[in-house]
Amino acid sequence: MIETPSLVDQHCHGVLRTELGLGTFEAYLGRTARPPAPGTTFFDTQTGFAVRRWCPPLLGLEPHCPPARYLARRRELGVLESGRRLLRASGISTYLVDTGLPGDLTGPAEIASAGAAAAHEIVRLEPLAEQVADTSGSVEALLANLSEAVHGAATTAVAFTSVAGVSRGLVQASEPPGPGEVRGAAGRWLARRPVGGRLTDPVLLRHLLWVAVGAGRPLQLHVGAEDPAGLAGFAASTSGLGTDVVLLHGYPYHRQTAQLTGAFPHVYADLGSVLGRTGARAAAVLAELLELAPFGKLLFSSGAHALPELHVVAASVFRGALSRVLGEWVADGAWSLTDAQRVATMIASGNARRVYGLA
């Protein structure tokens, strides 16, 4: 039996403070912002089944109980108590919380209190730049304030993260843009941007990522459902600069992500929502990652957003998948139990503690 007594959730979001109805709850189980097809439900997914397997017993119900019964019990306990029970049963001892999403979500201090755990902030770069732009009236002020804001955030945050930087910036060019190119892009953005407007300019996004690289904190890049092969140039350009790059949510291109971790010493792969979303098939996906990635390059996370149930599902599925895969290799004589336990601890918490400098 492979044990993972303590987990570091190296990328997640806060949980909702509000009560949820059946339709609103199940919307967070899907991989899309769109509703399910008429006559169907997102509970009929690997994630939905995993929630019904692992979460009801933590609220005093039998596994696999109907969704309506589960949510009725959730409302009976209240959002705070049900969240407390779920998070404290997850086995997660440290949360690294991306605070860049909108909505009524708990921050690091609240999730730490609810989960009886430690928590640290991950700063999302795009909202930070947009806040800077709201108070910068000129190109010179924008660029100076942006650099100051990023380096200031690096004094308290454990990492930076970017969502749009990959799809809109790095796939076009991996090198930092020149000063004239940056000033031109900043001028165009300020001229046409309404207050609160989103940052989508590829030149400014690329510049923002390189400012973050210079700040020295680990940089998390949301790969999403895109082939990460286009990031090889950025990985090569940032090699040796002292900033680790963590690729988030690489499924279904998890094998390509794993290959990048083997090719570049500073590139890591996040297990993220990969295992939680694949549910009963998680062991097969994890085995594929372990075929290609050095074991010191894989990091557990839940990728959870809004629902404490997603923290529970990710942690439970991860433990089961890791125990099954490594346990089979031990049973076959390919690995020793000591080595299997050591690798399990690395992926569950040790690698994250090393990358992010956690105690």
Stockholm file with secondary structure:
# STOCKHOLM 1.0

chainA/1-359         MIETPSLVDQHCHGVLRTELGLGTFEAYLGRTARPPAPGTTFFDTQTGFAVRRWCPPLLGLEPHCPPARYLARRRELGVLESGRRLLRASGISTYLVDTGLPGDLTGPAEIASAGAAAAHEIVRLEPLAEQVADTSGSVEALLANLSEAVHGAATTAVAFTSVAGVSRGLVQASEPPGPGEVRGAAGRWLARRPVGGRLTDPVLLRHLLWVAVGAGRPLQLHVGAEDPAGLAGFAASTSGLGTDVVLLHGYPYHRQTAQLTGAFPHVYADLGSVLGRTGARAAAVLAELLELAPFGKLLFSSGAHALPELHVVAASVFRGALSRVLGEWVADGAWSLTDAQRVATMIASGNARRVYGLA
#=GR chainA/1-359 SS CCCCCCEEEEEECCBBSSCCCHHHHHHTTSSSSSCCCTTCCTTSSHHHHHHHHHSGGGGTCCTTCCHHHHHHHHHHHCHHHHHHHHHHTTTEEEEEEECCSCSSBCCHHHHHHHHTSEEEEEEEHHHHHHHHHHTCCSHHHHHHHHHHHHHHHTTTCSEEEESHHIIIIITTCCSCCCHHHHHHHHHHHHHHCCTTCCCCCHHHHHHHHHHHHHHTSCEEEECCSSCGGGGHHHHHHHTTSSCCEEEECCTTSHHHHHHHHHHCTTEEEECHHHHHHHGGGHHHHHHHHHHHSCGGGEECCCCCCBCHHHHHHHHHHHHHHHHHHHHHHHHTTSSCHHHHHHHHHIIIIIHHHHHHTCC
#=GC SS_cons         CCCCCCEEEEEECCBBSSCCCHHHHHHTTSSSSSCCCTTCCTTSSHHHHHHHHHSGGGGTCCTTCCHHHHHHHHHHHCHHHHHHHHHHTTTEEEEEEECCSCSSBCCHHHHHHHHTSEEEEEEEHHHHHHHHHHTCCSHHHHHHHHHHHHHHHTTTCSEEEESHHIIIIITTCCSCCCHHHHHHHHHHHHHHCCTTCCCCCHHHHHHHHHHHHHHTSCEEEECCSSCGGGGHHHHHHHTTSSCCEEEECCTTSHHHHHHHHHHCTTEEEECHHHHHHHGGGHHHHHHHHHHHSCGGGEECCCCCCBCHHHHHHHHHHHHHHHHHHHHHHHHTTSSCHHHHHHHHHIIIIIHHHHHHTCC
//
